[in-house]
Amino acid sequence: MVKGNKYGTHRVIEPKGTLPQPALKISNDTVIFDNEILIDVDYLNIDSASFSQLKEEAGGDVGKIKTKILEIVQERGKMQNPVTGSGGMLIGRVKMIGKDLRDKIELNVGDKIASLVSLSLTPLKIEKIIAINPDIDRVEIKGKAILFESGIYAKLPEDMANTLALAALDVAGAPAQVKSLVKEGDHVLILGATGKSGLMCSYMAKKMVGKRGKVIGQARNETRADFLKKTKFCHETIIADVLNPINVLEEVLKANDGVEVDVAINCLSIPNSELSSILPVKDNGIVYFFSMATSFTKAALGAEGIGKDVTMIIGNGYTKNHAQITLDLLRESDTLRRIFEEKYSN
Amino acid sequence: MVKGNKYGTHRVIEPKGTLPQPALKISNDTVIFDNEILIDVDYLNIDSASFSQLKEEAGGDVGKIKTKILEIVQERGKMQNPVTGSGGMLIGRVKMIGKDLRDKIELNVGDKIASLVSLSLTPLKIEKIIAINPDIDRVEIKGKAILFESGIYAKLPEDMANTLALAALDVAGAPAQVKSLVKEGDHVLILGATGKSGLMCSYMAKKMVGKRGKVIGQARNETRADFLKKTKFCHETIIADVLNPINVLEEVLKANDGVEVDVAINCLSIPNSELSSILPVKDNGIVYFFSMATSFTKAALGAEGIGKDVTMIIGNGYTKNHAQITLDLLRESDTLRRIFEEKYSN
């Protein structure tokens, strides 16, 4: 066999010149290239926007959902919902590793992995759908998938339930980015500190700032603030309305001896919180937006409007070793693990 | 008098707790606080979206536009178009500097300046509208405006026409950001290198990378590529379709000895160019989005989809000394100055 393109463009059938994700049809031939990995797939975790659409179209009929999934994969060579454009992730076991990759990656035939790139770009061939569990958007199949050289994945650990690992991997980018951004002695604001990624980021930030630093976690009400205080993930907890930047600024200044913070991390899931992230940060500081509800123009014009010379970073879902870094946090902190088990893994 | 809030919240009348930009009404009292600057205004350069709306509403009648502008400023205390939400900038002379700022800023009474924060947040009182020039969205007035402590402005230079200075100041953030991002020896890709901000960024990048570095400018066709080559602002010029990431990657690799670049700077004005900016950059490299057409989610999910560990930065319209840095480029390069005089200042 020969070497394929790192990003999988060699498998794009239509239209030529695009990447596998925007492509309409890709090849799901199970003969792999020298820099590909073949997976025996056990489960597809369909993205929730996609699964809702499939359920609705099928009027809730599981048989019809099954037929539709088979049709999509037959037609496109990947499980990308044609209406929502989205995919999901898969769980499976490594069947074969292309010879160019064998000594370069820490993966062996037989390892159980979760793919961390979207199904919307992953070549997939379904032999048979075994079962569909509509409550958790999960499809049990017999089939094969291919990971490209650029594809990212995580070995599923032996010491925790798959559901727990998946819940953590879902937000893996955030704590890994915090690890590389936050320096010892920094004063850090976490907006949305009580949510899934907010908790991970708070815990990681507190580790990174050390004894001289400070982590300030924002919660939206008393109940959530009490919950956050009990975790001890932050040095200070503030209650503030993220839609009111002046309120956020004032509460941060109160909690930080009247000084602006070095880094603000936005882990919120609601729009219009750009200025609340920018305003409490000192000049030459960093604002890190992990929220998918962030507006590029509101951030850019917001900072200009108040004359703030801050570096604003678009949260990248991928960082080197992000899966390992994140799973290690669950191993390290019983509190974090217990919260994730209770709230996010089912 | 007393000290006001750095961001001008002390002048917000309605609704309380907001910043001056989103506020419906702010105070345009011309008695200044100790950390404010009073300006004798000569011209308002109304933002083009706003002026188009005013023209349309008035059916092109200059008298009606005049009445409408007076009404808006009377009601809101600032020239913020209630339909578009946008403002513009002003040109005037410094009338008075609050005592807390006098020794802190390089500005003297009588200096001619352009405000670089939006009129949508600047307290303004119009005594009289002298003339309206609808062709260049310009309103000549007698009136006063106030700049807050956080307000940014530029002294208009003696050695160039106001129109030339304004054209350059309009994109001042970009080259100033390039100056701080790009390091000696870097290989840099400029997408949209033939446009207003692209030319500035190319010129600045070539200065910064020095002899060991390389600047690769992208143009969309032969004509534009020829124009770019003649400027000598880039070491290499490529012709590539920014809506085709693979095409961009291939052309960059050809021009860069098969290696990805350290930094990509997006100066385009069209949407869907996120992947074309991310793909040609090496791991741990930087992608800088200056384009207002950038989609936050497309950038975030795009990088994740191809497993790229790059730092993606939201272009901030403001950086310390950005006006000075940018005007100095026009003084330094006759070629740049001539292009700006011919193409952008009228």
HADDOCK unambig.tbl for C-alpha pairs under 7 A between the chains (distance, minus, plus):
assign (segid A and resid 7 and name CA) (segid B and resid 306 and name CA) 6.41 0.50 0.50
assign (segid A and resid 17 and name CA) (segid B and resid 244 and name CA) 6.74 0.50 0.50
assign (segid A and resid 17 and name CA) (segid B and resid 246 and name CA) 6.11 0.50 0.50
assign (segid A and resid 18 and name CA) (segid B and resid 244 and name CA) 6.52 0.50 0.50
assign (segid A and resid 18 and name CA) (segid B and resid 246 and name CA) 6.65 0.50 0.50
assign (segid A and resid 117 and name CA) (segid B and resid 305 and name CA) 5.53 0.50 0.50
assign (segid A and resid 118 and name CA) (segid B and resid 305 and name CA) 6.57 0.50 0.50
assign (segid A and resid 150 and name CA) (segid B and resid 306 and name CA) 5.94 0.50 0.50
assign (segid A and resid 150 and name CA) (segid B and resid 307 and name CA) 5.64 0.50 0.50
assign (segid A and resid 151 and name CA) (segid B and resid 306 and name CA) 6.70 0.50 0.50
assign (segid A and resid 151 and name CA) (segid B and resid 307 and name CA) 6.15 0.50 0.50
assign (segid A and resid 152 and name CA) (segid B and resid 307 and name CA) 6.15 0.50 0.50
assign (segid A and resid 244 and name CA) (segid B and resid 17 and name CA) 6.85 0.50 0.50
assign (segid A and resid 244 and name CA) (segid B and resid 18 and name CA) 6.60 0.50 0.50
assign (segid A and resid 246 and name CA) (segid B and resid 17 and name CA) 6.12 0.50 0.50
assign (segid A and resid 246 and name CA) (segid B and resid 18 and name CA) 6.64 0.50 0.50
assign (segid A and resid 292 and name CA) (segid B and resid 297 and name CA) 6.06 0.50 0.50
assign (segid A and resid 294 and name CA) (segid B and resid 296 and name CA) 6.65 0.50 0.50
assign (segid A and resid 295 and name CA) (segid B and resid 296 and name CA) 6.31 0.50 0.50
assign (segid A and resid 296 and name CA) (segid B and resid 294 and name CA) 6.66 0.50 0.50
assign (segid A and resid 296 and name CA) (segid B and resid 295 and name CA) 6.32 0.50 0.50
assign (segid A and resid 296 and name CA) (segid B and resid 296 and name CA) 5.37 0.50 0.50
assign (segid A and resid 296 and name CA) (segid B and resid 314 and name CA) 6.92 0.50 0.50
assign (segid A and resid 297 and name CA) (segid B and resid 292 and name CA) 6.06 0.50 0.50
assign (segid A and resid 300 and name CA) (segid B and resid 314 and name CA) 6.43 0.50 0.50
assign (segid A and resid 300 and name CA) (segid B and resid 315 and name CA) 6.10 0.50 0.50
assign (segid A and resid 300 and name CA) (segid B and resid 316 and name CA) 5.06 0.50 0.50
assign (segid A and resid 300 and name CA) (segid B and resid 317 and name CA) 6.48 0.50 0.50
assign (segid A and resid 301 and name CA) (segid B and resid 317 and name CA) 6.83 0.50 0.50
assign (segid A and resid 303 and name CA) (segid B and resid 316 and name CA) 6.47 0.50 0.50
assign (segid A and resid 304 and name CA) (segid B and resid 316 and name CA) 6.33 0.50 0.50
assign (segid A and resid 304 and name CA) (segid B and resid 317 and name CA) 5.09 0.50 0.50
assign (segid A and resid 304 and name CA) (segid B and resid 318 and name CA) 5.03 0.50 0.50
assign (segid A and resid 305 and name CA) (segid B and resid 117 and name CA) 5.56 0.50 0.50
assign (segid A and resid 305 and name CA) (segid B and resid 118 and name CA) 6.59 0.50 0.50
assign (segid A and resid 306 and name CA) (segid B and resid 7 and name CA) 6.41 0.50 0.50
assign (segid A and resid 306 and name CA) (segid B and resid 150 and name CA) 5.92 0.50 0.50
assign (segid A and resid 306 and name CA) (segid B and resid 151 and name CA) 6.72 0.50 0.50
assign (segid A and resid 307 and name CA) (segid B and resid 150 and name CA) 5.60 0.50 0.50
assign (segid A and resid 307 and name CA) (segid B and resid 151 and name CA) 6.16 0.50 0.50
assign (segid A and resid 307 and name CA) (segid B and resid 152 and name CA) 6.15 0.50 0.50
assign (segid A and resid 307 and name CA) (segid B and resid 318 and name CA) 6.09 0.50 0.50
assign (segid A and resid 308 and name CA) (segid B and resid 318 and name CA) 6.71 0.50 0.50
assign (segid A and resid 309 and name CA) (segid B and resid 318 and name CA) 6.03 0.50 0.50
assign (segid A and resid 309 and name CA) (segid B and resid 319 and name CA) 4.99 0.50 0.50
assign (segid A and resid 309 and name CA) (segid B and resid 320 and name CA) 6.41 0.50 0.50
assign (segid A and resid 312 and name CA) (segid B and resid 313 and name CA) 5.69 0.50 0.50
assign (segid A and resid 312 and name CA) (segid B and resid 314 and name CA) 5.36 0.50 0.50
assign (segid A and resid 313 and name CA) (segid B and resid 312 and name CA) 5.69 0.50 0.50
assign (segid A and resid 313 and name CA) (segid B and resid 313 and name CA) 4.63 0.50 0.50
assign (segid A and resid 313 and name CA) (segid B and resid 314 and name CA) 6.01 0.50 0.50
assign (segid A and resid 314 and name CA) (segid B and resid 296 and name CA) 6.92 0.50 0.50
assign (segid A and resid 314 and name CA) (segid B and resid 300 and name CA) 6.42 0.50 0.50
assign (segid A and resid 314 and name CA) (segid B and resid 312 and name CA) 5.36 0.50 0.50
assign (segid A and resid 314 and name CA) (segid B and resid 313 and name CA) 6.02 0.50 0.50
assign (segid A and resid 314 and name CA) (segid B and resid 314 and name CA) 6.74 0.50 0.50
assign (segid A and resid 315 and name CA) (segid B and resid 300 and name CA) 6.10 0.50 0.50
assign (segid A and resid 316 and name CA) (segid B and resid 300 and name CA) 5.06 0.50 0.50
assign (segid A and resid 316 and name CA) (segid B and resid 303 and name CA) 6.47 0.50 0.50
assign (segid A and resid 316 and name CA) (segid B and resid 304 and name CA) 6.34 0.50 0.50
assign (segid A and resid 317 and name CA) (segid B and resid 300 and name CA) 6.49 0.50 0.50
assign (segid A and resid 317 and name CA) (segid B and resid 301 and name CA) 6.84 0.50 0.50
assign (segid A and resid 317 and name CA) (segid B and resid 304 and name CA) 5.11 0.50 0.50
assign (segid A and resid 318 and name CA) (segid B and resid 304 and name CA) 5.04 0.50 0.50
assign (segid A and resid 318 and name CA) (segid B and resid 307 and name CA) 6.06 0.50 0.50
assign (segid A and resid 318 and name CA) (segid B and resid 308 and name CA) 6.70 0.50 0.50
assign (segid A and resid 318 and name CA) (segid B and resid 309 and name CA) 6.02 0.50 0.50
assign (segid A and resid 319 and name CA) (segid B and resid 309 and name CA) 4.98 0.50 0.50
assign (segid A and resid 320 and name CA) (segid B and resid 309 and name CA) 6.40 0.50 0.50
